């Protein structure tokens, strides 16, 4: 049975011109985006999955840091919506990044895109670019700052399985200090009414992390007790050379999610990971690959639907709809 | 009969602030069964009239030598010297060869030591891998293996970020970080306390500021991270000011001094014919009399938590050298008790304060059940003749190395019997 394309009159209303950080997103914005993405989910399961909502519009993927899944997810989302998608991979030069970024913005302006998706290794890079270009900017990850669409797709994946986020106990585990995924998720999940716990070794926990309104644990076993959802983060292997943790085996022993630790969470607790995973370090394969508990594959699938909703909402934003530079 | 009753002893127990004549009954399988003014029981009876009954001493800083330097000291020789000195538990420093920085080595020490030594030996693990001060060791796995604290031996951690991370990381496991504060650049090539005496002897002096600078840094980092810090073997009055400030602020910090710094001053270097006495060459150095007095007052006030032996056995060939070339360190397992009792005998601190710093406080800091004379606690006990004069003769020490700065001194206090876990391991039949 063929399903109709979601009506474009139900486009999520979004109060911002850019999507740089969850910090700027209101609860209404988030709920509207999630509802709209949910409408795209069944659509994406059809054979024919192309819309023309963004026909004639240009989406540029500007990636200063390599990324397979986020870049292809945005590319696919843009194409499903009918936009022209251009991928630009820019090797970050080690000197004067700020200058390069502003130069790049001038070049981009000349191409007159409607939507710009940017990933950069420096926190604040997306914000800087947003001030310099004349289109909407979507942050696809800036340094250790934010990765808002990842948080939105994580929320979508949870909602799809558990129907609500309100009141859930959600544990985010691992390298919180360097994680933009954690920063975005803490804020979004809290905004949506979840109780967030942050679990990690004290060397990988930001100071004053409890000021986010999250409960902070250095003992994973205590932190997991009664959790509905466990969100594991990727441990960047270069962190070990930095002396944040003594060894991979110690990290795995105390902070790796295995079946034994999973038993401490609520029965039926779900496991998430933004990928790519270090199997045998922060997560055991037996947990990651268990379809009954793992949402990891679903997270990837939700990515396209969520980004379609975001692209549509921003393309529709007043500043973009009317003005052409 | 598998129980022993000690009668008419002067029972000194800091945990209950008890200091009166009474009896104590214990089981040979390890536990204290009762402590009371008068106990009637079927048991072997030891009449301890005239003797003090104390918890066995817990010595938080002992260098052994096994594995790697068995010519200096072994688990067996250290254990024998310890129980003769009233020490029933010692914390072994990680600077062995190999360095105790791996869970398998902690396990080895626990097994081997308890096989060989009549006193309990608890391993301290290296705070950084290989004691290099670069990368923290596996504090979690080492704690699970049985390491009771984390120390970098005598090598200070220079990189403050490494120290910060070690202190922060250790909080996940409630681990205790022990660090000897000393700026290695200010201390480089120095051999005694800086000042008039060093000037007259022509020896390069170590300024107390070398200690204070690192103590301040470590205290600031403990405050920043919430880590548990032991300032290991401090030596000078000015460090006490920093310590007091940190404790007042509520930072979880403890401090220890060695018995030598409580009982001796830098003039020990001058004793004997012609001076330059290498047995008194210690690190940190013995300092001025004013410093010694301040340290004793700090023991009495509780500002200093612990008195350790700082036992560091050095064979004769390492000490029979010109002062500047001789090794640092003193053998002290058998002189800890009489040396520390000198504070009581000369009125610098009460008996209770002195005993507390070698029993209850170490037990509390390390989370041990011993160190108390209470029903249910392990029967680690010593009977001591507090007033008996003893002439320290280095040649008669049981330790394999006999480098004692107390050599030739007259002290008071002798261990008559020692029990570990209810078993007599030293003294009369």
Interface residues (C-beta under 8 A of the other chain):
Chain A: X201 X202 X203 X218 X219 X243 X244 X245 X246 X247 X249 X250 X253 X254
Chain B: X129 X134 X135 X136 X137 X138 X139 X140 X141 X161 X162 X165 X168 X169 X171 X172 X225 X226
